[in-house]
Amino acid sequence: MPNFLSAFRIQSYRFQWGSDPLNSWAFEMETLILGWFVLVTTDSPFLLAAFAALTFSGTLLSPFFGVLADRVDRRAILIILRLIYGALASVILLLALSVRYSRGRSSLFPV
């Protein structure tokens, strides 16, 4: 095996290498779909721009999170952030479904 492929001998690296592109693709699809959802439900380019601006908040906060990552166990941070991400995705799903199936009644997300 060539030297540049030697990392693939480690099973956990192979799993990580395969899951990272799928995770990135899912994040991009979520951003695209949520942006489209905001535009279709509100018909407001301003709210779409506000949503797009919120996606860059991680860039602004990354120095603070870097300091936190140096001081706390990284595995624990990763587990906690994945759980939070899953919970937020579930909330977004519930809000979207409440709009979809409200049919004139009051929904959880009155846009």
CNS distance restraints for C-alpha pairs under 8 A (distance, minus, plus):
assign (resid   1 and name CA) (resid   5 and name CA) 6.51 0.50 0.50
assign (resid   1 and name CA) (resid   6 and name CA) 6.69 0.50 0.50
assign (resid   2 and name CA) (resid   6 and name CA) 6.69 0.50 0.50
assign (resid   5 and name CA) (resid   9 and name CA) 7.85 0.50 0.50
assign (resid   7 and name CA) (resid  13 and name CA) 6.94 0.50 0.50
assign (resid   8 and name CA) (resid  13 and name CA) 6.33 0.50 0.50
assign (resid   8 and name CA) (resid  14 and name CA) 5.58 0.50 0.50
assign (resid   9 and name CA) (resid  13 and name CA) 7.98 0.50 0.50
assign (resid   9 and name CA) (resid  14 and name CA) 7.74 0.50 0.50
assign (resid  10 and name CA) (resid  14 and name CA) 6.54 0.50 0.50
assign (resid  11 and name CA) (resid  15 and name CA) 6.45 0.50 0.50
assign (resid  12 and name CA) (resid  16 and name CA) 6.15 0.50 0.50
assign (resid  13 and name CA) (resid  17 and name CA) 5.86 0.50 0.50
assign (resid  14 and name CA) (resid  18 and name CA) 6.17 0.50 0.50
assign (resid  15 and name CA) (resid  19 and name CA) 6.12 0.50 0.50
assign (resid  16 and name CA) (resid  20 and name CA) 6.02 0.50 0.50
assign (resid  17 and name CA) (resid  21 and name CA) 7.42 0.50 0.50
assign (resid  18 and name CA) (resid  22 and name CA) 7.16 0.50 0.50
assign (resid  19 and name CA) (resid  23 and name CA) 6.08 0.50 0.50
assign (resid  20 and name CA) (resid  24 and name CA) 6.15 0.50 0.50
assign (resid  21 and name CA) (resid  25 and name CA) 6.06 0.50 0.50
assign (resid  22 and name CA) (resid  26 and name CA) 6.11 0.50 0.50
assign (resid  23 and name CA) (resid  27 and name CA) 6.20 0.50 0.50
assign (resid  24 and name CA) (resid  28 and name CA) 6.24 0.50 0.50
assign (resid  25 and name CA) (resid  29 and name CA) 6.16 0.50 0.50
assign (resid  26 and name CA) (resid  30 and name CA) 6.06 0.50 0.50
assign (resid  27 and name CA) (resid  31 and name CA) 6.21 0.50 0.50
assign (resid  28 and name CA) (resid  32 and name CA) 6.19 0.50 0.50
assign (resid  29 and name CA) (resid  33 and name CA) 6.00 0.50 0.50
assign (resid  30 and name CA) (resid  34 and name CA) 5.90 0.50 0.50
assign (resid  31 and name CA) (resid  35 and name CA) 5.99 0.50 0.50
assign (resid  32 and name CA) (resid  36 and name CA) 6.19 0.50 0.50
assign (resid  33 and name CA) (resid  37 and name CA) 6.01 0.50 0.50
assign (resid  34 and name CA) (resid  38 and name CA) 6.09 0.50 0.50
assign (resid  35 and name CA) (resid  39 and name CA) 6.25 0.50 0.50
assign (resid  35 and name CA) (resid  48 and name CA) 6.19 0.50 0.50
assign (resid  35 and name CA) (resid  51 and name CA) 7.03 0.50 0.50
assign (resid  35 and name CA) (resid  52 and name CA) 7.44 0.50 0.50
assign (resid  36 and name CA) (resid  40 and name CA) 6.05 0.50 0.50
assign (resid  37 and name CA) (resid  41 and name CA) 5.95 0.50 0.50
assign (resid  38 and name CA) (resid  42 and name CA) 5.83 0.50 0.50
assign (resid  38 and name CA) (resid  43 and name CA) 7.49 0.50 0.50
assign (resid  38 and name CA) (resid  44 and name CA) 7.85 0.50 0.50
assign (resid  38 and name CA) (resid  47 and name CA) 7.10 0.50 0.50
assign (resid  38 and name CA) (resid  48 and name CA) 6.03 0.50 0.50
assign (resid  38 and name CA) (resid  51 and name CA) 7.96 0.50 0.50
assign (resid  39 and name CA) (resid  43 and name CA) 4.94 0.50 0.50
assign (resid  39 and name CA) (resid  44 and name CA) 5.92 0.50 0.50
assign (resid  39 and name CA) (resid  45 and name CA) 6.64 0.50 0.50
assign (resid  39 and name CA) (resid  47 and name CA) 7.51 0.50 0.50
assign (resid  39 and name CA) (resid  48 and name CA) 5.86 0.50 0.50
assign (resid  41 and name CA) (resid 111 and name CA) 6.41 0.50 0.50
assign (resid  42 and name CA) (resid  47 and name CA) 7.57 0.50 0.50
assign (resid  42 and name CA) (resid 111 and name CA) 6.26 0.50 0.50
assign (resid  44 and name CA) (resid  48 and name CA) 6.47 0.50 0.50
assign (resid  45 and name CA) (resid  49 and name CA) 6.11 0.50 0.50
assign (resid  46 and name CA) (resid  50 and name CA) 6.15 0.50 0.50
assign (resid  47 and name CA) (resid  51 and name CA) 6.09 0.50 0.50
assign (resid  48 and name CA) (resid  52 and name CA) 6.22 0.50 0.50
assign (resid  49 and name CA) (resid  53 and name CA) 6.08 0.50 0.50
assign (resid  50 and name CA) (resid  54 and name CA) 6.27 0.50 0.50
assign (resid  51 and name CA) (resid  55 and name CA) 6.77 0.50 0.50
assign (resid  52 and name CA) (resid  56 and name CA) 7.38 0.50 0.50
assign (resid  53 and name CA) (resid  57 and name CA) 7.24 0.50 0.50
assign (resid  56 and name CA) (resid  60 and name CA) 6.90 0.50 0.50
assign (resid  57 and name CA) (resid  61 and name CA) 6.27 0.50 0.50
assign (resid  58 and name CA) (resid  62 and name CA) 5.72 0.50 0.50
assign (resid  61 and name CA) (resid  65 and name CA) 6.42 0.50 0.50
assign (resid  62 and name CA) (resid  66 and name CA) 5.95 0.50 0.50
assign (resid  63 and name CA) (resid  67 and name CA) 6.51 0.50 0.50
assign (resid  64 and name CA) (resid  68 and name CA) 6.38 0.50 0.50
assign (resid  65 and name CA) (resid  69 and name CA) 6.01 0.50 0.50
assign (resid  66 and name CA) (resid  70 and name CA) 6.34 0.50 0.50
assign (resid  67 and name CA) (resid  71 and name CA) 6.58 0.50 0.50
assign (resid  68 and name CA) (resid  72 and name CA) 6.11 0.50 0.50
assign (resid  69 and name CA) (resid  73 and name CA) 7.09 0.50 0.50
assign (resid  69 and name CA) (resid  74 and name CA) 6.07 0.50 0.50
assign (resid  69 and name CA) (resid  77 and name CA) 7.46 0.50 0.50
assign (resid  70 and name CA) (resid  74 and name CA) 7.95 0.50 0.50
assign (resid  72 and name CA) (resid  76 and name CA) 7.75 0.50 0.50
assign (resid  72 and name CA) (resid  77 and name CA) 7.29 0.50 0.50
assign (resid  73 and name CA) (resid  77 and name CA) 6.46 0.50 0.50
assign (resid  74 and name CA) (resid  78 and name CA) 6.11 0.50 0.50
assign (resid  75 and name CA) (resid  79 and name CA) 6.25 0.50 0.50
assign (resid  76 and name CA) (resid  80 and name CA) 6.10 0.50 0.50
assign (resid  77 and name CA) (resid  81 and name CA) 6.01 0.50 0.50
assign (resid  78 and name CA) (resid  82 and name CA) 6.08 0.50 0.50
assign (resid  79 and name CA) (resid  83 and name CA) 6.24 0.50 0.50
assign (resid  80 and name CA) (resid  84 and name CA) 6.21 0.50 0.50
assign (resid  81 and name CA) (resid  85 and name CA) 5.99 0.50 0.50
assign (resid  82 and name CA) (resid  86 and name CA) 6.10 0.50 0.50
assign (resid  83 and name CA) (resid  87 and name CA) 6.17 0.50 0.50
assign (resid  84 and name CA) (resid  88 and name CA) 6.14 0.50 0.50
assign (resid  85 and name CA) (resid  89 and name CA) 6.14 0.50 0.50
assign (resid  86 and name CA) (resid  90 and name CA) 6.19 0.50 0.50
assign (resid  87 and name CA) (resid  91 and name CA) 6.29 0.50 0.50
assign (resid  88 and name CA) (resid  92 and name CA) 6.23 0.50 0.50
assign (resid  89 and name CA) (resid  93 and name CA) 6.18 0.50 0.50
assign (resid  90 and name CA) (resid  94 and name CA) 6.22 0.50 0.50
assign (resid  91 and name CA) (resid  95 and name CA) 6.17 0.50 0.50
assign (resid  92 and name CA) (resid  96 and name CA) 6.10 0.50 0.50
assign (resid  93 and name CA) (resid  97 and name CA) 6.10 0.50 0.50
assign (resid  94 and name CA) (resid  98 and name CA) 6.05 0.50 0.50
assign (resid  95 and name CA) (resid  99 and name CA) 6.45 0.50 0.50
assign (resid  95 and name CA) (resid 108 and name CA) 6.07 0.50 0.50
assign (resid  95 and name CA) (resid 109 and name CA) 5.68 0.50 0.50
assign (resid  96 and name CA) (resid 100 and name CA) 6.23 0.50 0.50
assign (resid  96 and name CA) (resid 109 and name CA) 7.61 0.50 0.50
assign (resid  97 and name CA) (resid 101 and name CA) 5.97 0.50 0.50
assign (resid  98 and name CA) (resid 102 and name CA) 5.65 0.50 0.50
assign (resid  98 and name CA) (resid 107 and name CA) 5.40 0.50 0.50
assign (resid  98 and name CA) (resid 108 and name CA) 5.85 0.50 0.50
assign (resid  98 and name CA) (resid 109 and name CA) 6.85 0.50 0.50
assign (resid  99 and name CA) (resid 103 and name CA) 7.90 0.50 0.50
assign (resid  99 and name CA) (resid 107 and name CA) 5.77 0.50 0.50
assign (resid  99 and name CA) (resid 108 and name CA) 7.19 0.50 0.50
assign (resid  99 and name CA) (resid 109 and name CA) 6.28 0.50 0.50
assign (resid  99 and name CA) (resid 110 and name CA) 7.29 0.50 0.50
assign (resid 102 and name CA) (resid 106 and name CA) 6.43 0.50 0.50
assign (resid 102 and name CA) (resid 107 and name CA) 5.55 0.50 0.50
assign (resid 106 and name CA) (resid 110 and name CA) 7.08 0.50 0.50
